[in-house]
Amino acid sequence: MAKIQPLGDRVVVEPKPAEEKTDSGLYIPDSAQEKPQKGTVVAIGPGRVENGNKIDLTVAEGDQVLYGKYSGTEVTLDGKDFLIMRESDIFGVVED
């Protein structure tokens, strides 16, 4: 299996699958499904350099995160879909 190592302050996120059924039990067709906005961080970059100082990322691998609907760049690796985005595109970490 291939591994991807993001650069700088970029993060690789595996999106959570889109909802296929409503709370009332109705099935949603693929064309009407919302883009997921929640996912799991699978890889992080080393951080960014600002004014000569290295700033580490605040998210970690395994974190459940919320991000913008159209954030990141979609990539497919070994048949799985991922998003590569900057840490600033992440709105927050979800703690269950």
Buried (B, 14 or more C-beta within 10 A) or exposed (E): EEEEEBEEBBBBBBBEEEEEEEEEEEEEEEEEEEEBBEBBBBBBBBBBEEEEEEEEBEBEEEBBBEBEEEBBEEEEEEEEEBBBBBBEBBEEEEEE
